[in-house]
Structures are given as structure tokens and as C-alpha cells.
Amino acid sequence: MTHHTGDHVARIVREAADAAEGWARTAPSERAAALTSVADRVEEHRDELVKLADAETRLGSARLNGELTRTVFQLRLFAEVAEAGEFYDVRIDRADQDWPTGPRPDLRRYRVPLGPTLVFAASNFPFAFSVAGGDTASALASGCPVVVKAHPGHPELSRRTAELVGAALGRPGVFALIEGHQAGVDALRSAEIKAAAFTGSVAGGLALAKIAAERPEPIPFFGELGSINPVVITPGAARARAAEIVTGYVASLTQGAGQFCTNPGLLFAPEGSDLLDLASAALREVAPAPMLNDRISTGFLDTAQRLGNRPGLTRLVWPEDNDSLAPRLVTTDLDTFASDPGAAEECFGPFGLVVTYARLTDVTSVVRGLPGQLTTTVHAEDDEDDEAGSLTDLVAACADRSGRVVWNGWPTGVSVTPAMQHGGPFPATTAPATTSVGTAAVERFLRPVSYQNWPPALLPEPLRDDNPWNVPQKVS
């Protein structure tokens, strides 16, 4: 495994800093063309990249081809975002001597790139959240050079993808790859790095966030850390379509061997329903699936064992061989769960906890007490009686605790689209006002600047009256 030295990292971030002003000042059409070129180059090498990824991640060619398609789409979508220029959020207030609070100067505000951005690649999505993934695409679209810290779980894939991205961009300093834990820490501490993005574990993310906050010049750290993604099944839904719900639940829980940050690890089910028996029977039929690597397999087994041994939890589905990667399902009642915060620990893999309840109103108070989540889900009937507003209160609690609230669906599957919110209250993320998926992700890497009473010829292109870049302008 390659471990880059401090001198190498210092050179890389210095080159990114040298390239920052030029990349930030590229016209939207030019930036869009560069991102499109990256998408084209990645697509052209699909077979090679999928083969490399399959050899390093055990995810299988079908899953990896689908993920690569998503990655190429993301790159093309952010090319469109760059060309449209809406993210500049240009606001022009012309001078007004009669402004109610006193004469108003000519003010022109827009958003500029933060500067060189450090992206920590994720393990479970070797394309979509890695070297050429969403963080890289959105940061480049915003006008920030990118330094990617490769994930050790797929080094050969990372290197080859980086070669393709760099060649497609053809701009020294705009993109680079570094490898090794210490290299990532050194880069994060470098004064030239102005923002960082991370997808991974809570422990790893918090350690890096602390470094970012304790620098002489603290920088924004956009960390997506972890989530158990609670799902609440109402009594009406359990009566009307228990079998259908269980089918969806089992598919979502075990998709990709449970290695999704949106895995529905916590399910609230009404007492006396068929959900527990049906889910247990269905999960026993799911064969063990290989996980990304030995480290993640070991982490899953250790966490599952720890959770399965907690007082008050009953094992419903548990393999005889504790080293098996087969799915696991445990259950407890609402009072026991509410009194044991440790039971809400994320288990990265096919592990489910079902909490049974007597009254829906009691679930709402428990949901409000949960740590921040990426998603929450409610399964209910459209015409279900909302006794004393219990369902309304539940939905409000879900929105309070998560960034995305799902109705009669499942949280796995994060669509790349303008309205997507992939982020939530701490500790799901370190920056709950942002998203790491969807077109709004570009906003993470921008900051506003206002120009007051400047000569037109000296204004940046987006703020000029002749609008040479043809970006949207709000003029008052």
C-alpha cells in the first residue's frame, strides 16, 4: 500500500493552491466541458474500472456497473449545474437614493469557491463516493480544485480512476490523489486546504472534524458519518400489508450486504402484528453475502455480537456460526429500547433491530430522543385514522431528526436529483444544513462576497450588467 510522505502532500496541496484562482475564474461553459470530459473518459474505461473494482471490493460486476452508471450521470449532471451558473446566486441592488433606510449603494453579491478541497473517499461506494464521486464532482463544479485521499479498500481502482480524471481535466493542480492515513491528516492540516468532505464512520469522521476545527484557520468539514435510519410501521399499515412491508424491509436491510449508510437498521412495529414472524422467516432465507473486505466483515461481526448480547434484546434470527455473515435480527420492547441508548448503535451490515410498541404516541417521543439521522421512514395508510394527531406528531418528529423523510418506501437508494437531501442532524452529519448528494451539494464549497460601488469593468463576470457568462441575476 502506498503512503505518501509529508513532502509529497505539501507539494500536491501547493499545486492545488496555485491552480485555485485560475479554476475559479473559468467560464461556466468551460468548467462544464471539463466535467463532461471526465464523464466521457470514465465511461470509455468502464470494463477496465469495473474489473479493478470487483477484484478489490467483492461487490460484483452487476452492482459495480450500476454504480459506475450513477457516477457518470453525476459528473454530467454537475456539468449542467456548472454551465447553468445558478449556484452563483447573483443578487444586484442598484444604487437608490430613496431607499427607506437611507441611500443605498450599488451592491452586487455572488458566491465564490472556497478554494482547494480535500475529499476523503468512501469504502462502500468505490465509484459514486470515491475518486470521481459526488464530492469530487460537486467541488469541481463549484470551482474548487480537489485533492482526493484514496480509500485503502480499493487502491488500484483509485489510482487508475485518478489517472483518467487528471488526463481528462488536463489542468495541473486542479485534481490530485494522495494515499495513506497520515497523508490525509497532513493534507487536512495544510493551510492551503480550505474545505474537506468525508463519508465514513462516526469515529473516523469525528477525529477528522476535530483536526479541521482546531487548525489555526478552521475550515468547513462536511462529514457524512452514520445513521440507523428508523422506520415506523403504523397499526393500520401492519394490518393492511404486512407481507408487502416485510418484503421491502428485508430487501432494503440486506441490499449490498447491508453496507449502505441508509440501511434501515431500526424498525418500530406494533405489538401483536405479523411483522416479526414474517421478517424472521424471510431473513432466514437470505444467504450470507461477502462484505467489502476483512476489516468491514470483522467490524460487522463484532458490533452485531455486542448488540446481540445487550440486556433486554432477544435474538430472532442468528446464525449458529458466529463468524457467519448471514443476516441477524433482534427485538425488544419500546420501554427497554428507550432506557438503553446504546441499543441505537449503527451496525454496518445486515443487522436489524425491531422495537415493538403499544401506542404510536409513545413512539413519537422515542423518535424525538434519537440521535440525528440521514433518513426516517413512516409506513401508514393514506386513510388511516390520525388519533389526536399522533401520526402528524410522528412525522414532525421524523423531520426534526433527519434530513429525508420517506413515506411508504425504503431509505436505501439515494436519487441524484435537485431536491435530494442526503444529510441530517449530528451525528449523521457534521453540517446538517448541507447535502452530499444532489445538485445542492455544490453549495457546500462556496461563500458569498459583495462588491460595493465598483466600476463595471472591474467587476467579476457574473456581476456585470452585460452578464458575459449569461448566469441568472436577481436585480432590484
C-alpha positions in Angstrom: 0.0 0.0 0.0 1.3 3.5 -0.9 1.8 6.0 1.9 2.6 9.5 0.6 5.1 11.5 2.7 4.6 14.9 4.1 6.8 16.5 1.4 4.7 14.9 -1.4 1.5 16.1 0.3 2.8 19.6 0.7 3.7 19.7 -3.0 0.2 18.4 -4.0 -1.7 21.0 -1.9 0.6 23.8 -3.0 -0.1 22.9 -6.6 -3.8 22.9 -5.8 -3.5 26.4 -4.3 -1.6 27.7 -7.3 -4.4 26.4 -9.6 -7.3 27.7 -7.5 -7.7 31.2 -8.8 -7.5 30.1 -12.5 -10.0 27.3 -12.0 -12.4 29.5 -10.0 -12.4 32.0 -12.9 -13.1 29.6 -15.7 -16.3 30.3 -17.5 -19.3 28.0 -16.7 -19.2 26.5 -20.2 -15.5 25.7 -19.9 -16.0 24.1 -16.5 -18.9 22.1 -17.8 -16.9 20.9 -20.7 -14.1 19.7 -18.3 -16.6 17.7 -16.2 -18.2 16.2 -19.3 -14.7 15.1 -20.5 -14.2 13.3 -17.1 -17.5 11.6 -17.5 -16.6 10.5 -21.1 -13.2 9.2 -20.0 -14.6 7.2 -17.1 -17.4 5.7 -19.4 -14.8 4.8 -22.1 -12.9 2.7 -19.5 -16.0 1.1 -17.9 -14.9 -2.5 -18.4 -11.4 -1.9 -17.0 -12.6 0.0 -14.0 -15.4 -2.5 -13.1 -12.8 -5.3 -13.3 -10.5 -3.5 -10.9 -13.3 -2.6 -8.5 -14.6 -6.2 -8.5 -11.2 -7.5 -7.6 -10.8 -5.2 -4.7 -14.3 -4.9 -3.2 -16.3 -8.2 -3.7 -19.3 -6.2 -4.8 -19.8 -8.0 -8.1 -19.9 -6.6 -11.7 -23.7 -6.0 -11.8 -23.7 -3.8 -8.7 -20.5 -2.0 -9.8 -21.7 -1.4 -13.4 -24.8 0.2 -11.9 -22.7 2.4 -9.6 -20.5 3.4 -12.4 -23.5 4.5 -14.4 -24.6 6.6 -11.4 -21.1 8.1 -11.2 -21.0 9.1 -14.9 -24.5 10.6 -14.5 -23.4 12.6 -11.5 -20.5 14.1 -13.5 -22.7 15.0 -16.4 -25.3 16.5 -14.0 -22.8 18.7 -12.3 -21.5 19.7 -15.7 -25.1 21.0 -16.3 -25.0 22.7 -12.9 -21.8 24.4 -13.7 -23.0 25.6 -17.1 -26.3 27.0 -15.7 -24.5 29.1 -13.1 -27.4 29.3 -10.7 -25.2 28.4 -7.8 -23.5 31.8 -8.1 -26.8 33.2 -6.6 -26.1 36.6 -8.1 -28.0 39.5 -6.5 -27.7 43.0 -7.8 -29.0 46.0 -5.9 -28.7 49.2 -7.9 -27.9 52.4 -6.1 -31.1 54.0 -4.7 -31.0 57.4 -3.1 -34.6 57.0 -1.8 -34.1 53.6 -0.1 -36.2 53.7 3.1 -33.2 53.1 5.5 -31.1 55.7 3.8 -29.3 56.0 0.4 -28.4 52.5 -0.8 -25.1 52.0 -2.6 -24.7 49.8 -5.6 -24.3 46.3 -4.1 -23.5 43.1 -6.1 -23.4 39.8 -4.3 -22.4 36.4 -5.6 -20.8 33.2 -4.3 -17.2 32.3 -4.9 -15.3 28.9 -4.5 -13.8 28.3 -1.0 -10.6 27.0 -2.6 -8.7 23.7 -2.6 -10.9 21.0 -1.2 -9.8 17.7 0.4 -12.1 14.7 -0.4 -11.9 11.6 1.7 -13.1 8.7 -0.5 -15.5 6.1 1.0 -15.1 2.3 1.0 -18.6 1.1 0.3 -19.1 3.0 -3.0 -15.8 2.7 -4.9 -17.2 4.8 -7.7 -20.0 7.1 -6.6 -18.4 8.2 -3.3 -14.8 7.8 -4.2 -12.2 9.4 -6.5 -14.6 10.6 -9.2 -17.7 10.6 -7.0 -20.2 13.2 -5.9 -17.9 15.2 -3.6 -15.3 15.5 -6.3 -17.8 16.4 -9.0 -19.6 19.0 -6.9 -16.4 20.6 -5.7 -15.0 20.8 -9.2 -18.3 22.2 -10.4 -18.2 25.0 -7.8 -14.7 26.0 -9.0 -12.6 24.3 -6.3 -9.5 22.2 -7.1 -9.8 18.8 -5.5 -7.3 16.6 -3.6 -8.7 13.1 -3.0 -7.4 11.0 -0.2 -7.8 7.4 -1.6 -9.6 4.8 0.5 -7.3 1.8 1.3 -10.0 -0.6 0.4 -9.6 -0.1 -3.4 -6.1 1.4 -4.1 -5.6 0.1 -7.6 -9.0 1.3 -8.7 -8.3 4.7 -7.0 -5.1 5.2 -8.8 -6.5 4.3 -12.2 -9.5 6.4 -11.8 -7.3 9.3 -10.7 -5.2 8.9 -13.9 -8.3 9.1 -16.0 -9.7 12.1 -14.2 -6.4 14.0 -14.3 -5.9 13.3 -18.0 -9.5 14.4 -18.8 -9.2 17.6 -17.0 -5.8 18.4 -18.4 -5.1 21.1 -15.8 -2.2 20.8 -13.4 -3.2 21.3 -9.8 -6.9 21.1 -10.3 -7.1 17.4 -9.3 -4.7 15.0 -7.5 -4.7 11.8 -5.5 -2.9 11.1 -2.2 -2.7 7.8 -0.3 -2.2 6.8 3.3 -3.8 7.8 6.6 -1.1 10.3 7.6 -1.2 11.8 4.2 -4.9 12.6 4.7 -4.2 14.1 8.1 -1.3 16.2 6.8 -3.4 17.5 3.9 -6.2 18.4 6.3 -3.8 20.4 8.4 -2.3 22.2 5.4 -3.1 25.9 5.3 -3.8 25.7 1.6 -6.8 23.3 2.1 -9.9 25.4 2.5 -12.6 22.7 2.9 -13.0 19.0 3.4 -15.6 16.3 2.6 -15.8 12.9 4.2 -18.0 9.8 4.0 -17.3 7.1 6.6 -17.5 6.0 10.2 -18.6 8.2 13.1 -15.2 7.7 14.9 -13.1 8.5 11.8 -15.3 11.4 10.8 -15.2 13.0 14.3 -11.4 12.6 14.5 -11.0 14.4 11.2 -13.6 17.1 12.1 -11.7 17.8 15.3 -8.5 18.4 13.2 -10.4 20.7 10.8 -11.8 22.7 13.7 -8.5 23.0 15.7 -6.4 24.3 12.8 -5.1 27.9 13.2 -7.6 28.7 10.4 -10.5 26.3 11.0 -12.2 25.1 7.8 -15.6 23.6 7.0 -15.7 19.9 7.3 -18.6 18.2 5.6 -18.8 14.8 7.1 -21.4 12.1 6.5 -20.9 9.8 9.4 -23.6 7.2 10.2 -27.2 6.5 10.7 -29.6 3.7 11.7 -32.5 5.2 9.7 -35.6 4.5 11.8 -38.7 3.1 10.2 -42.1 3.3 11.9 -44.9 0.9 10.9 -48.3 2.1 12.0 -51.0 -0.3 13.2 -53.0 0.4 10.0 -50.2 -0.4 7.7 -49.3 -3.5 9.6 -52.9 -4.8 9.3 -53.2 -3.9 5.7 -50.0 -5.1 4.1 -47.6 -6.8 6.5 -46.3 -9.2 3.9 -45.6 -6.4 1.4 -43.8 -4.3 4.1 -41.6 -7.3 5.1 -40.6 -7.9 1.6 -39.4 -4.4 1.2 -37.8 -4.3 4.6 -35.8 -7.5 4.0 -34.7 -6.3 0.6 -33.6 -2.9 1.9 -31.9 -4.3 5.1 -29.8 -6.9 3.1 -29.1 -4.9 0.0 -25.4 -4.8 -0.7 -24.9 -7.0 2.4 -26.3 -4.1 4.4 -23.4 -1.9 3.5 -25.4 1.3 2.9 -25.4 4.4 5.1 -29.2 4.4 4.6 -29.7 0.8 5.8 -32.9 0.6 7.8 -31.3 -0.7 11.0 -34.2 0.2 13.3 -37.8 -0.8 12.8 -40.8 0.1 15.1 -43.6 -2.4 14.8 -47.0 -2.5 16.6 -47.3 -5.3 19.3 -49.2 -8.4 18.1 -48.6 -7.8 14.4 -47.3 -10.4 12.0 -44.3 -8.4 11.1 -41.9 -10.1 13.5 -42.7 -13.6 12.4 -42.8 -12.7 8.7 -39.5 -10.8 8.8 -37.8 -13.6 10.8 -38.9 -16.2 8.3 -37.8 -14.1 5.3 -34.4 -13.2 6.7 -33.6 -16.9 7.5 -33.9 -17.5 3.7 -31.3 -14.8 2.9 -27.9 -16.4 2.3 -24.7 -14.8 3.7 -23.1 -12.3 1.3 -19.5 -11.3 1.1 -18.7 -7.8 2.5 -16.3 -5.3 1.2 -13.2 -6.5 2.9 -12.0 -8.4 6.0 -11.9 -5.2 8.2 -15.5 -4.4 7.5 -16.6 -8.1 8.0 -14.8 -8.1 11.4 -16.4 -4.8 12.3 -19.9 -6.2 11.5 -19.4 -9.3 13.4 -18.0 -7.5 16.5 -20.8 -4.9 16.5 -23.5 -7.5 15.9 -22.2 -9.6 18.8 -22.1 -6.7 21.1 -25.6 -5.6 20.3 -27.0 -9.1 20.4 -25.7 -9.5 23.9 -27.3 -6.4 25.3 -29.8 -7.0 28.2 -33.4 -7.0 27.1 -32.7 -7.8 23.4 -34.0 -11.1 22.1 -32.3 -12.8 19.1 -34.8 -13.8 16.5 -32.6 -14.6 13.5 -29.0 -15.6 14.4 -26.7 -18.0 12.7 -25.2 -20.9 14.7 -21.8 -19.9 13.4 -21.0 -16.5 15.0 -18.5 -15.9 12.2 -21.1 -16.2 9.5 -22.1 -13.0 7.6 -25.7 -14.1 7.5 -28.3 -11.5 8.4 -29.2 -11.0 12.1 -32.5 -9.8 13.6 -33.1 -8.9 17.3 -36.1 -7.4 19.1 -37.1 -5.6 22.2 -40.0 -3.5 23.6 -40.2 0.2 23.5 -39.5 0.8 27.2 -36.4 -1.3 27.1 -35.1 0.4 24.0 -35.9 3.9 25.4 -33.9 3.1 28.5 -30.8 1.9 26.6 -29.2 4.5 24.4 -26.5 2.0 23.4 -29.1 -0.1 21.5 -29.3 2.6 18.9 -25.7 2.0 17.7 -25.2 1.6 14.0 -24.2 -1.9 12.8 -22.7 -1.6 9.3 -24.1 -4.8 7.7 -27.3 -6.9 7.6 -28.4 -6.3 11.2 -31.9 -5.3 12.1 -33.5 -4.3 15.5 -37.3 -4.4 15.7 -38.8 -2.5 18.6 -42.4 -3.3 19.4 -44.8 -0.7 20.8 -48.3 -0.5 22.2 -49.2 3.2 21.3 -48.0 5.2 18.4 -47.8 8.3 20.5 -45.1 6.7 22.6 -43.0 6.0 19.5 -43.0 9.7 18.7 -41.3 10.7 22.0 -38.7 8.0 21.5 -38.0 9.1 17.9 -37.5 12.7 19.2 -34.9 11.4 21.6 -32.8 9.6 18.9 -29.5 10.9 17.6 -29.6 12.7 14.2 -30.3 10.5 11.2 -29.9 10.6 7.5 -33.4 9.3 7.0 -36.6 8.4 8.8 -39.5 6.4 7.2 -43.2 6.1 8.0 -45.4 3.3 6.7 -49.0 4.2 7.1 -52.3 4.0 5.2 -53.5 7.1 3.3 -56.8 7.0 5.1 -55.5 5.9 8.5 -57.2 7.5 11.4 -54.9 10.1 12.9 -55.9 9.7 16.5 -55.3 13.0 18.3 -52.8 14.0 15.7 -50.5 11.1 16.6 -49.4 10.5 13.0 -48.9 14.2 12.4 -46.8 14.5 15.5 -44.8 11.4 14.4 -44.0 13.0 11.0 -42.9 16.2 12.7 -40.6 14.2 15.0 -39.1 12.4 12.0 -38.4 15.6 10.2 -36.8 17.0 13.3 -34.4 14.0 13.5 -33.5 13.5 9.8 -32.7 15.1 6.5 -35.0 12.9 4.4 -38.5 11.6 5.5 -39.8 8.7 3.4 -43.4 7.8 3.1 -44.3 4.1 2.4 -40.9 3.3 0.9 -37.4 2.4 2.0 -34.4 4.6 2.5 -31.8 2.7 0.5 -31.5 4.3 -2.8 -30.4 8.0 -2.8 -31.5 9.6 -6.1 -29.1 12.1 -7.7 -31.5 14.9 -8.3 -32.1 18.6 -7.4 -34.4 18.0 -4.5 -32.4 15.3 -2.8 -31.2 15.9 0.8 -28.5 13.5 2.0 -27.6 14.8 5.3 -29.1 15.3 8.7 -28.7 16.4 12.3 -25.5 15.4 14.1 -24.1 12.8 14.3 -25.5 11.7 10.9 -23.5 14.6 9.5 -21.3 17.4 10.8 -23.0 20.0 8.7 -26.8 19.4 8.7 -27.6 22.5 6.5 -25.9 20.8 3.6 -26.3 17.7 1.4 -23.7 15.4 -0.2 -26.0 14.1 -2.9 -28.0 16.1 -5.5 -27.3 19.4 -7.2 -27.4 21.4 -4.0 -24.2 19.6 -2.9 -22.3 22.3 -4.9 -23.3 24.9 -2.4 -21.0 23.4 0.3 -17.9 24.7 -1.4 -19.0 28.3 -1.9 -19.1 31.5 0.2 -20.7 34.9 -0.5 -18.9 38.1 -1.4 -20.5 41.5 -2.0 -18.9 44.3 -4.2 -20.0 47.8 -3.3 -19.8 50.7 -5.8 -17.2 49.1 -8.1 -16.5 50.3 -11.6 -18.2 47.9 -14.1 -15.0 47.0 -15.9 -13.5 45.7 -12.6 -16.4 43.5 -11.5 -16.3 39.7 -11.8 -18.2 38.5 -14.9 -21.3 37.2 -13.0 -21.9 40.7 -11.5 -21.6 42.7 -14.7 -24.6 44.3 -16.4 -23.6 42.8 -19.7 -23.5 39.4 -18.0 -20.9 37.8 -20.3 -21.4 34.4 -18.7 -25.2 34.6 -19.0 -25.8 33.4 -15.5 -29.1 34.1 -13.7 -29.2 37.5 -12.0 -31.7 38.9 -9.5 -31.8 42.6 -10.0 -33.5 45.2 -7.8 
